[in-house]
Amino acid sequence: MLIIYEHYKGTQLNFPVHLYDRKLVAQRVLAEFDGHNQHDLARKYGYSQKWIQMVVREKKNINK
């Protein structure tokens, strides 16, 4: 942390909230989803349960 401080002190830095591409995370969620683990997936990937539900719902709609 001190190295970063010394190098960037006085500079405003912005870091992304999510380090993963949303499409990649959606693919992983769909692969790991078992019907009962929305909360675990949301915590694992740092997204809301509502977003996880949306991804699963969209996949179901595409498959119909």
PyMOL Python script that loads the backbone (N, CA, C, O; Angstrom):
from pymol import cmd

cmd.read_pdbstr("""\
ATOM      1  N   MET A   1       0.825  -1.176   0.000  1.00  0.00           N
ATOM      2  CA  MET A   1       0.000   0.000   0.000  1.00  0.00           C
ATOM      3  C   MET A   1       0.877   1.250   0.000  1.00  0.00           C
ATOM      4  O   MET A   1       0.555   2.233  -0.668  1.00  0.00           O
ATOM      5  N   LEU A   2       1.968   1.220   0.734  1.00  0.00           N
ATOM      6  CA  LEU A   2       2.846   2.387   0.783  1.00  0.00           C
ATOM      7  C   LEU A   2       3.507   2.675  -0.569  1.00  0.00           C
ATOM      8  O   LEU A   2       3.762   3.830  -0.910  1.00  0.00           O
ATOM      9  N   ILE A   3       3.776   1.632  -1.319  1.00  0.00           N
ATOM     10  CA  ILE A   3       4.358   1.827  -2.659  1.00  0.00           C
ATOM     11  C   ILE A   3       3.359   2.545  -3.555  1.00  0.00           C
ATOM     12  O   ILE A   3       3.715   3.475  -4.278  1.00  0.00           O
ATOM     13  N   ILE A   4       2.116   2.110  -3.502  1.00  0.00           N
ATOM     14  CA  ILE A   4       1.074   2.771  -4.297  1.00  0.00           C
ATOM     15  C   ILE A   4       0.924   4.217  -3.846  1.00  0.00           C
ATOM     16  O   ILE A   4       0.818   5.122  -4.673  1.00  0.00           O
ATOM     17  N   TYR A   5       0.915   4.434  -2.534  1.00  0.00           N
ATOM     18  CA  TYR A   5       0.800   5.783  -1.995  1.00  0.00           C
ATOM     19  C   TYR A   5       1.929   6.673  -2.508  1.00  0.00           C
ATOM     20  O   TYR A   5       1.681   7.780  -2.987  1.00  0.00           O
ATOM     21  N   GLU A   6       3.150   6.199  -2.411  1.00  0.00           N
ATOM     22  CA  GLU A   6       4.296   7.001  -2.851  1.00  0.00           C
ATOM     23  C   GLU A   6       4.228   7.307  -4.341  1.00  0.00           C
ATOM     24  O   GLU A   6       4.598   8.401  -4.766  1.00  0.00           O
ATOM     25  N   HIS A   7       3.774   6.383  -5.111  1.00  0.00           N
ATOM     26  CA  HIS A   7       3.743   6.567  -6.561  1.00  0.00           C
ATOM     27  C   HIS A   7       2.591   7.467  -6.997  1.00  0.00           C
ATOM     28  O   HIS A   7       2.758   8.267  -7.917  1.00  0.00           O
ATOM     29  N   TYR A   8       1.427   7.356  -6.361  1.00  0.00           N
ATOM     30  CA  TYR A   8       0.225   8.053  -6.812  1.00  0.00           C
ATOM     31  C   TYR A   8      -0.286   9.123  -5.846  1.00  0.00           C
ATOM     32  O   TYR A   8      -1.377   9.650  -6.063  1.00  0.00           O
ATOM     33  N   LYS A   9       0.453   9.465  -4.794  1.00  0.00           N
ATOM     34  CA  LYS A   9      -0.059  10.407  -3.791  1.00  0.00           C
ATOM     35  C   LYS A   9      -0.504  11.714  -4.452  1.00  0.00           C
ATOM     36  O   LYS A   9       0.190  12.286  -5.292  1.00  0.00           O
ATOM     37  N   GLY A  10      -1.680  12.153  -4.038  1.00  0.00           N
ATOM     38  CA  GLY A  10      -2.258  13.371  -4.595  1.00  0.00           C
ATOM     39  C   GLY A  10      -3.068  13.152  -5.854  1.00  0.00           C
ATOM     40  O   GLY A  10      -3.743  14.071  -6.317  1.00  0.00           O
ATOM     41  N   THR A  11      -3.019  11.968  -6.416  1.00  0.00           N
ATOM     42  CA  THR A  11      -3.754  11.646  -7.637  1.00  0.00           C
ATOM     43  C   THR A  11      -5.043  10.923  -7.273  1.00  0.00           C
ATOM     44  O   THR A  11      -5.058  10.034  -6.421  1.00  0.00           O
ATOM     45  N   GLN A  12      -6.121  11.322  -7.935  1.00  0.00           N
ATOM     46  CA  GLN A  12      -7.386  10.635  -7.693  1.00  0.00           C
ATOM     47  C   GLN A  12      -7.423   9.378  -8.559  1.00  0.00           C
ATOM     48  O   GLN A  12      -7.241   9.445  -9.775  1.00  0.00           O
ATOM     49  N   LEU A  13      -7.660   8.242  -7.925  1.00  0.00           N
ATOM     50  CA  LEU A  13      -7.706   6.957  -8.620  1.00  0.00           C
ATOM     51  C   LEU A  13      -9.105   6.376  -8.524  1.00  0.00           C
ATOM     52  O   LEU A  13      -9.783   6.534  -7.509  1.00  0.00           O
ATOM     53  N   ASN A  14      -9.529   5.709  -9.573  1.00  0.00           N
ATOM     54  CA  ASN A  14     -10.807   4.998  -9.580  1.00  0.00           C
ATOM     55  C   ASN A  14     -10.538   3.538  -9.895  1.00  0.00           C
ATOM     56  O   ASN A  14      -9.812   3.212 -10.834  1.00  0.00           O
ATOM     57  N   PHE A  15     -11.127   2.679  -9.105  1.00  0.00           N
ATOM     58  CA  PHE A  15     -10.985   1.252  -9.328  1.00  0.00           C
ATOM     59  C   PHE A  15     -12.355   0.675  -9.641  1.00  0.00           C
ATOM     60  O   PHE A  15     -13.344   1.084  -9.033  1.00  0.00           O
ATOM     61  N   PRO A  16     -12.436  -0.267 -10.577  1.00  0.00           N
ATOM     62  CA  PRO A  16     -13.731  -0.872 -10.892  1.00  0.00           C
ATOM     63  C   PRO A  16     -14.264  -1.679  -9.717  1.00  0.00           C
ATOM     64  O   PRO A  16     -13.500  -2.262  -8.947  1.00  0.00           O
ATOM     65  N   VAL A  17     -15.569  -1.703  -9.594  1.00  0.00           N
ATOM     66  CA  VAL A  17     -16.198  -2.480  -8.528  1.00  0.00           C
ATOM     67  C   VAL A  17     -16.048  -3.965  -8.827  1.00  0.00           C
ATOM     68  O   VAL A  17     -15.784  -4.763  -7.927  1.00  0.00           O
ATOM     69  N   HIS A  18     -16.215  -4.331 -10.089  1.00  0.00           N
ATOM     70  CA  HIS A  18     -16.120  -5.727 -10.505  1.00  0.00           C
ATOM     71  C   HIS A  18     -14.931  -5.873 -11.449  1.00  0.00           C
ATOM     72  O   HIS A  18     -14.776  -5.109 -12.402  1.00  0.00           O
ATOM     73  N   LEU A  19     -14.111  -6.851 -11.170  1.00  0.00           N
ATOM     74  CA  LEU A  19     -12.937  -7.069 -11.998  1.00  0.00           C
ATOM     75  C   LEU A  19     -13.198  -8.028 -13.146  1.00  0.00           C
ATOM     76  O   LEU A  19     -12.336  -8.219 -14.004  1.00  0.00           O
ATOM     77  N   TYR A  20     -14.384  -8.634 -13.168  1.00  0.00           N
ATOM     78  CA  TYR A  20     -14.715  -9.619 -14.190  1.00  0.00           C
ATOM     79  C   TYR A  20     -15.691  -9.033 -15.195  1.00  0.00           C
ATOM     80  O   TYR A  20     -16.507  -8.177 -14.853  1.00  0.00           O
ATOM     81  N   ASP A  21     -15.605  -9.491 -16.420  1.00  0.00           N
ATOM     82  CA  ASP A  21     -16.544  -9.111 -17.468  1.00  0.00           C
ATOM     83  C   ASP A  21     -17.920  -9.688 -17.129  1.00  0.00           C
ATOM     84  O   ASP A  21     -18.023 -10.854 -16.746  1.00  0.00           O
ATOM     85  N   ARG A  22     -18.971  -8.886 -17.267  1.00  0.00           N
ATOM     86  CA  ARG A  22     -20.323  -9.323 -16.914  1.00  0.00           C
ATOM     87  C   ARG A  22     -20.760 -10.549 -17.705  1.00  0.00           C
ATOM     88  O   ARG A  22     -21.436 -11.425 -17.166  1.00  0.00           O
ATOM     89  N   LYS A  23     -20.381 -10.618 -18.965  1.00  0.00           N
ATOM     90  CA  LYS A  23     -20.769 -11.770 -19.788  1.00  0.00           C
ATOM     91  C   LYS A  23     -20.090 -13.050 -19.285  1.00  0.00           C
ATOM     92  O   LYS A  23     -20.705 -14.116 -19.246  1.00  0.00           O
ATOM     93  N   LEU A  24     -18.848 -12.930 -18.911  1.00  0.00           N
ATOM     94  CA  LEU A  24     -18.119 -14.081 -18.378  1.00  0.00           C
ATOM     95  C   LEU A  24     -18.728 -14.528 -17.050  1.00  0.00           C
ATOM     96  O   LEU A  24     -18.892 -15.724 -16.810  1.00  0.00           O
ATOM     97  N   VAL A  25     -19.060 -13.575 -16.199  1.00  0.00           N
ATOM     98  CA  VAL A  25     -19.681 -13.911 -14.920  1.00  0.00           C
ATOM     99  C   VAL A  25     -21.040 -14.568 -15.157  1.00  0.00           C
ATOM    100  O   VAL A  25     -21.389 -15.529 -14.471  1.00  0.00           O
ATOM    101  N   ALA A  26     -21.804 -14.062 -16.115  1.00  0.00           N
ATOM    102  CA  ALA A  26     -23.113 -14.652 -16.424  1.00  0.00           C
ATOM    103  C   ALA A  26     -22.951 -16.106 -16.870  1.00  0.00           C
ATOM    104  O   ALA A  26     -23.743 -16.963 -16.476  1.00  0.00           O
ATOM    105  N   GLN A  27     -21.948 -16.388 -17.675  1.00  0.00           N
ATOM    106  CA  GLN A  27     -21.698 -17.761 -18.108  1.00  0.00           C
ATOM    107  C   GLN A  27     -21.345 -18.655 -16.921  1.00  0.00           C
ATOM    108  O   GLN A  27     -21.836 -19.779 -16.817  1.00  0.00           O
ATOM    109  N   ARG A  28     -20.498 -18.154 -16.033  1.00  0.00           N
ATOM    110  CA  ARG A  28     -20.102 -18.924 -14.854  1.00  0.00           C
ATOM    111  C   ARG A  28     -21.295 -19.163 -13.939  1.00  0.00           C
ATOM    112  O   ARG A  28     -21.461 -20.257 -13.400  1.00  0.00           O
ATOM    113  N   VAL A  29     -22.130 -18.133 -13.765  1.00  0.00           N
ATOM    114  CA  VAL A  29     -23.324 -18.259 -12.924  1.00  0.00           C
ATOM    115  C   VAL A  29     -24.231 -19.343 -13.479  1.00  0.00           C
ATOM    116  O   VAL A  29     -24.717 -20.191 -12.730  1.00  0.00           O
ATOM    117  N   LEU A  30     -24.462 -19.324 -14.777  1.00  0.00           N
ATOM    118  CA  LEU A  30     -25.340 -20.324 -15.385  1.00  0.00           C
ATOM    119  C   LEU A  30     -24.759 -21.728 -15.248  1.00  0.00           C
ATOM    120  O   LEU A  30     -25.500 -22.693 -15.061  1.00  0.00           O
ATOM    121  N   ALA A  31     -23.450 -21.842 -15.341  1.00  0.00           N
ATOM    122  CA  ALA A  31     -22.808 -23.153 -15.209  1.00  0.00           C
ATOM    123  C   ALA A  31     -22.874 -23.675 -13.773  1.00  0.00           C
ATOM    124  O   ALA A  31     -22.970 -24.882 -13.553  1.00  0.00           O
ATOM    125  N   GLU A  32     -22.823 -22.768 -12.798  1.00  0.00           N
ATOM    126  CA  GLU A  32     -22.779 -23.166 -11.395  1.00  0.00           C
ATOM    127  C   GLU A  32     -24.145 -23.150 -10.716  1.00  0.00           C
ATOM    128  O   GLU A  32     -24.280 -23.655  -9.601  1.00  0.00           O
ATOM    129  N   PHE A  33     -25.141 -22.591 -11.355  1.00  0.00           N
ATOM    130  CA  PHE A  33     -26.457 -22.454 -10.730  1.00  0.00           C
ATOM    131  C   PHE A  33     -27.122 -23.820 -10.596  1.00  0.00           C
ATOM    132  O   PHE A  33     -27.208 -24.575 -11.564  1.00  0.00           O
ATOM    133  N   ASP A  34     -27.596 -24.135  -9.379  1.00  0.00           N
ATOM    134  CA  ASP A  34     -28.256 -25.415  -9.144  1.00  0.00           C
ATOM    135  C   ASP A  34     -29.719 -25.259  -8.745  1.00  0.00           C
ATOM    136  O   ASP A  34     -30.372 -26.237  -8.382  1.00  0.00           O
ATOM    137  N   GLY A  35     -30.229 -24.043  -8.810  1.00  0.00           N
ATOM    138  CA  GLY A  35     -31.619 -23.791  -8.468  1.00  0.00           C
ATOM    139  C   GLY A  35     -31.817 -23.275  -7.061  1.00  0.00           C
ATOM    140  O   GLY A  35     -32.892 -22.777  -6.726  1.00  0.00           O
ATOM    141  N   HIS A  36     -30.782 -23.390  -6.224  1.00  0.00           N
ATOM    142  CA  HIS A  36     -30.923 -22.986  -4.823  1.00  0.00           C
ATOM    143  C   HIS A  36     -29.727 -22.190  -4.303  1.00  0.00           C
ATOM    144  O   HIS A  36     -29.649 -21.917  -3.105  1.00  0.00           O
ATOM    145  N   ASN A  37     -28.808 -21.817  -5.168  1.00  0.00           N
ATOM    146  CA  ASN A  37     -27.582 -21.178  -4.683  1.00  0.00           C
ATOM    147  C   ASN A  37     -27.400 -19.739  -5.185  1.00  0.00           C
ATOM    148  O   ASN A  37     -26.271 -19.292  -5.389  1.00  0.00           O
ATOM    149  N   GLN A  38     -28.498 -19.024  -5.383  1.00  0.00           N
ATOM    150  CA  GLN A  38     -28.414 -17.636  -5.852  1.00  0.00           C
ATOM    151  C   GLN A  38     -27.604 -16.771  -4.896  1.00  0.00           C
ATOM    152  O   GLN A  38     -26.756 -15.985  -5.320  1.00  0.00           O
ATOM    153  N   HIS A  39     -27.868 -16.921  -3.621  1.00  0.00           N
ATOM    154  CA  HIS A  39     -27.178 -16.103  -2.618  1.00  0.00           C
ATOM    155  C   HIS A  39     -25.670 -16.370  -2.645  1.00  0.00           C
ATOM    156  O   HIS A  39     -24.868 -15.437  -2.606  1.00  0.00           O
ATOM    157  N   ASP A  40     -25.297 -17.624  -2.710  1.00  0.00           N
ATOM    158  CA  ASP A  40     -23.875 -17.985  -2.735  1.00  0.00           C
ATOM    159  C   ASP A  40     -23.179 -17.440  -3.980  1.00  0.00           C
ATOM    160  O   ASP A  40     -22.061 -16.931  -3.897  1.00  0.00           O
ATOM    161  N   LEU A  41     -23.835 -17.547  -5.126  1.00  0.00           N
ATOM    162  CA  LEU A  41     -23.250 -17.033  -6.366  1.00  0.00           C
ATOM    163  C   LEU A  41     -23.134 -15.514  -6.335  1.00  0.00           C
ATOM    164  O   LEU A  41     -22.145 -14.951  -6.804  1.00  0.00           O
ATOM    165  N   ALA A  42     -24.137 -14.862  -5.785  1.00  0.00           N
ATOM    166  CA  ALA A  42     -24.100 -13.402  -5.677  1.00  0.00           C
ATOM    167  C   ALA A  42     -22.913 -12.965  -4.822  1.00  0.00           C
ATOM    168  O   ALA A  42     -22.202 -12.024  -5.176  1.00  0.00           O
ATOM    169  N   ARG A  43     -22.702 -13.633  -3.720  1.00  0.00           N
ATOM    170  CA  ARG A  43     -21.574 -13.293  -2.843  1.00  0.00           C
ATOM    171  C   ARG A  43     -20.243 -13.639  -3.501  1.00  0.00           C
ATOM    172  O   ARG A  43     -19.279 -12.881  -3.395  1.00  0.00           O
ATOM    173  N   LYS A  44     -20.191 -14.773  -4.173  1.00  0.00           N
ATOM    174  CA  LYS A  44     -18.942 -15.223  -4.790  1.00  0.00           C
ATOM    175  C   LYS A  44     -18.454 -14.240  -5.855  1.00  0.00           C
ATOM    176  O   LYS A  44     -17.266 -13.923  -5.926  1.00  0.00           O
ATOM    177  N   TYR A  45     -19.393 -13.760  -6.686  1.00  0.00           N
ATOM    178  CA  TYR A  45     -19.015 -12.902  -7.803  1.00  0.00           C
ATOM    179  C   TYR A  45     -19.243 -11.417  -7.555  1.00  0.00           C
ATOM    180  O   TYR A  45     -18.906 -10.593  -8.405  1.00  0.00           O
ATOM    181  N   GLY A  46     -19.813 -11.060  -6.400  1.00  0.00           N
ATOM    182  CA  GLY A  46     -19.979  -9.655  -6.053  1.00  0.00           C
ATOM    183  C   GLY A  46     -21.118  -8.956  -6.754  1.00  0.00           C
ATOM    184  O   GLY A  46     -21.086  -7.739  -6.934  1.00  0.00           O
ATOM    185  N   TYR A  47     -22.119  -9.706  -7.150  1.00  0.00           N
ATOM    186  CA  TYR A  47     -23.309  -9.135  -7.783  1.00  0.00           C
ATOM    187  C   TYR A  47     -24.506  -9.372  -6.871  1.00  0.00           C
ATOM    188  O   TYR A  47     -24.431 -10.162  -5.930  1.00  0.00           O
ATOM    189  N   SER A  48     -25.597  -8.693  -7.149  1.00  0.00           N
ATOM    190  CA  SER A  48     -26.790  -8.853  -6.327  1.00  0.00           C
ATOM    191  C   SER A  48     -27.534 -10.129  -6.703  1.00  0.00           C
ATOM    192  O   SER A  48     -27.384 -10.662  -7.802  1.00  0.00           O
ATOM    193  N   GLN A  49     -28.341 -10.602  -5.757  1.00  0.00           N
ATOM    194  CA  GLN A  49     -29.177 -11.769  -6.048  1.00  0.00           C
ATOM    195  C   GLN A  49     -30.158 -11.452  -7.166  1.00  0.00           C
ATOM    196  O   GLN A  49     -30.493 -12.322  -7.970  1.00  0.00           O
ATOM    197  N   LYS A  50     -30.611 -10.226  -7.217  1.00  0.00           N
ATOM    198  CA  LYS A  50     -31.544  -9.813  -8.276  1.00  0.00           C
ATOM    199  C   LYS A  50     -30.884  -9.950  -9.652  1.00  0.00           C
ATOM    200  O   LYS A  50     -31.530 -10.372 -10.610  1.00  0.00           O
ATOM    201  N   TRP A  51     -29.594  -9.593  -9.750  1.00  0.00           N
ATOM    202  CA  TRP A  51     -28.891  -9.724 -11.019  1.00  0.00           C
ATOM    203  C   TRP A  51     -28.740 -11.198 -11.388  1.00  0.00           C
ATOM    204  O   TRP A  51     -28.897 -11.571 -12.551  1.00  0.00           O
ATOM    205  N   ILE A  52     -28.436 -12.031 -10.395  1.00  0.00           N
ATOM    206  CA  ILE A  52     -28.318 -13.474 -10.630  1.00  0.00           C
ATOM    207  C   ILE A  52     -29.649 -14.021 -11.135  1.00  0.00           C
ATOM    208  O   ILE A  52     -29.679 -14.794 -12.092  1.00  0.00           O
ATOM    209  N   GLN A  53     -30.749 -13.624 -10.497  1.00  0.00           N
ATOM    210  CA  GLN A  53     -32.083 -14.059 -10.920  1.00  0.00           C
ATOM    211  C   GLN A  53     -32.361 -13.627 -12.355  1.00  0.00           C
ATOM    212  O   GLN A  53     -32.914 -14.400 -13.138  1.00  0.00           O
ATOM    213  N   MET A  54     -31.980 -12.394 -12.708  1.00  0.00           N
ATOM    214  CA  MET A  54     -32.200 -11.882 -14.056  1.00  0.00           C
ATOM    215  C   MET A  54     -31.444 -12.726 -15.083  1.00  0.00           C
ATOM    216  O   MET A  54     -31.987 -13.060 -16.135  1.00  0.00           O
ATOM    217  N   VAL A  55     -30.196 -13.069 -14.778  1.00  0.00           N
ATOM    218  CA  VAL A  55     -29.385 -13.875 -15.694  1.00  0.00           C
ATOM    219  C   VAL A  55     -30.038 -15.240 -15.911  1.00  0.00           C
ATOM    220  O   VAL A  55     -30.134 -15.709 -17.045  1.00  0.00           O
ATOM    221  N   VAL A  56     -30.481 -15.870 -14.838  1.00  0.00           N
ATOM    222  CA  VAL A  56     -31.111 -17.188 -14.930  1.00  0.00           C
ATOM    223  C   VAL A  56     -32.429 -17.084 -15.694  1.00  0.00           C
ATOM    224  O   VAL A  56     -32.724 -17.930 -16.537  1.00  0.00           O
ATOM    225  N   ARG A  57     -33.218 -16.058 -15.406  1.00  0.00           N
ATOM    226  CA  ARG A  57     -34.508 -15.871 -16.074  1.00  0.00           C
ATOM    227  C   ARG A  57     -34.321 -15.653 -17.567  1.00  0.00           C
ATOM    228  O   ARG A  57     -35.056 -16.221 -18.374  1.00  0.00           O
ATOM    229  N   GLU A  58     -33.330 -14.823 -17.946  1.00  0.00           N
ATOM    230  CA  GLU A  58     -33.063 -14.577 -19.370  1.00  0.00           C
ATOM    231  C   GLU A  58     -32.680 -15.872 -20.079  1.00  0.00           C
ATOM    232  O   GLU A  58     -33.105 -16.111 -21.209  1.00  0.00           O
ATOM    233  N   LYS A  59     -31.889 -16.697 -19.428  1.00  0.00           N
ATOM    234  CA  LYS A  59     -31.489 -17.981 -20.016  1.00  0.00           C
ATOM    235  C   LYS A  59     -32.694 -18.880 -20.217  1.00  0.00           C
ATOM    236  O   LYS A  59     -32.812 -19.547 -21.245  1.00  0.00           O
ATOM    237  N   LYS A  60     -33.604 -18.900 -19.225  1.00  0.00           N
ATOM    238  CA  LYS A  60     -34.809 -19.719 -19.357  1.00  0.00           C
ATOM    239  C   LYS A  60     -35.677 -19.228 -20.502  1.00  0.00           C
ATOM    240  O   LYS A  60     -36.236 -20.035 -21.245  1.00  0.00           O
ATOM    241  N   ASN A  61     -35.799 -17.900 -20.653  1.00  0.00           N
ATOM    242  CA  ASN A  61     -36.598 -17.326 -21.727  1.00  0.00           C
ATOM    243  C   ASN A  61     -36.011 -17.628 -23.106  1.00  0.00           C
ATOM    244  O   ASN A  61     -36.755 -17.839 -24.063  1.00  0.00           O
ATOM    245  N   ILE A  62     -34.705 -17.650 -23.210  1.00  0.00           N
ATOM    246  CA  ILE A  62     -34.038 -17.959 -24.472  1.00  0.00           C
ATOM    247  C   ILE A  62     -34.265 -19.415 -24.839  1.00  0.00           C
ATOM    248  O   ILE A  62     -34.428 -19.740 -26.015  1.00  0.00           O
ATOM    249  N   ASN A  63     -34.277 -20.294 -23.845  1.00  0.00           N
ATOM    250  CA  ASN A  63     -34.452 -21.726 -24.095  1.00  0.00           C
ATOM    251  C   ASN A  63     -35.879 -22.110 -24.453  1.00  0.00           C
ATOM    252  O   ASN A  63     -36.105 -23.207 -24.963  1.00  0.00           O
ATOM    253  N   LYS A  64     -36.840 -21.245 -24.202  1.00  0.00           N
ATOM    254  CA  LYS A  64     -38.249 -21.577 -24.508  1.00  0.00           C
ATOM    255  C   LYS A  64     -38.550 -21.536 -25.956  1.00  0.00           C
ATOM    256  O   LYS A  64     -39.685 -21.790 -26.359  1.00  0.00           O
TER     257      LYS A  64
END
""", "prot")
cmd.dss("prot")
cmd.show_as("cartoon", "prot")
cmd.util.cbc("prot")
cmd.orient("prot")
